[in-house]
Amino acid sequence: MRYFPILVTCTIKDFTGLDCPGCGGQRAIDAIIKGKFIAAFYYNQLIYLYLSVIAYIYVLFVESYLLKNKEFVRQFGFTTKFALLFVLAIILFFVIRNV
């Protein structure tokens, strides 16, 4: 039996021709799973930042909703400053990768 890869295209790239901040993310995740960490960085330079934030959101979810530890969220939750810096990093990455 032969398997064919599922191709998912980027809507932003299809319409504008520009690489979005997530372009290369699928290939980067695939490379990380295969242990090719430098290749993952080559595909999308923010992949490790994205994965870190997703992991932290998961920890916040588990602590607040499953373990009912609201104090953890108050003490270690996202601040407005962090959210703004994260969005700014993504916008800056979008601009730099398309120059």
Buried (B, 14 or more C-beta within 10 A) or exposed (E): EEEEEEEEEBEBEEEEEEBBBBBBBBBBBBBBEEEBEEBBBBBBBBBBBBBEBEEBEEEBEEBBEEEEBEEBBEEEEEEEEEEEEBEEEBEEBBEEBEE
